[in-house]
Amino acid sequence: MSIYTADIILFLLLVSILNNPLLNIFLALGWNFLFSEVLIGVILLAIVVVVHKFLFSKFLK
């Protein structure tokens, strides 16, 4: 499996698991829906970059 395939799978799993809870929190704070979705995307992308840099690059070369 390619390291980038693992990144895509991780991102899709994170979106499916964390999108609804984070969206509910951000909407409860009164934020706009579009801004909330963009912020969730940035947060999840940052998580994927960190996991790629420190975990996947060591085990999936």
PyMOL commands that set and color helices and strands:
alter all, ss='L'
color gray80, all
select helices_A, chain A and resi 3-28+33-59
alter helices_A, ss='H'
color red, helices_A
deselect
rebuild
show_as cartoon
